[in-house]
Amino acid sequence: MAKDYHNNGDQSEKLIRLLEEQLAHVNEQNKALSQKLDHALHQIEFLNQQLQQLTKHL
């Protein structure tokens, strides 16, 4: 009985470590995607400003 409890504890710790690693990886992916999104939004804003300038001259 004590052995089963110990094994369950070990399995739980391994699972927690695995989930923490996955969470860290997903957080890094989210950070990278957020940076790409910010860059894309800045590009869109710049292009919108250019389009507004061009349409003023029509």
N, C-alpha and C positions, 0 to 999 in steps of 0.2 A: 504494500500500500504506500509506504513512504517512497519507494523507488518510483512508482507511478507518478506520485506528486512531484518528485524531483525531475523526472523526464518531461512532464507537462510544463514545469517551470522553465526548463532549458528550451523547449520548443517555443514557448511564449517569448522568451528573450530573443531567440533567433528571429522569430516573426517580427518582433518589435524593431530589431536592428534592420531587417530587410525593408520594412515599411519606412523607417527613417531614411534609409538610403534612397528609396524610391521618391520620397517626399523631397529630399534635397535635390535629386536629379530633376524632378518636375519643377521645382522652384527656379533652378537655373534655366530651364527651358522657358519658363514664363518670363523671366527677366530678359532673356535674349529676344523673345517675341515682343515684349513691351518696348524694347529699344527700337526694334524694326518698325513697330507700329508708330512710335513717336516720329521716327525719321520719315515715314510715309505721310503722316499727317502734315509735317512741315513742308514736304514737297507739294502736297495738294494745296496747302495755303499759298505757297509761292506761285503755283500755276494759276490759282484763282485770281491772284493779284495781277499776274501778267495778262490773263484773259480780260480782266476789267480794264486794264490800260489799253489793250488792243481794241476793245469794243468802243472805247471813248473816241477813238480816231476814225471810226466808220461814219 
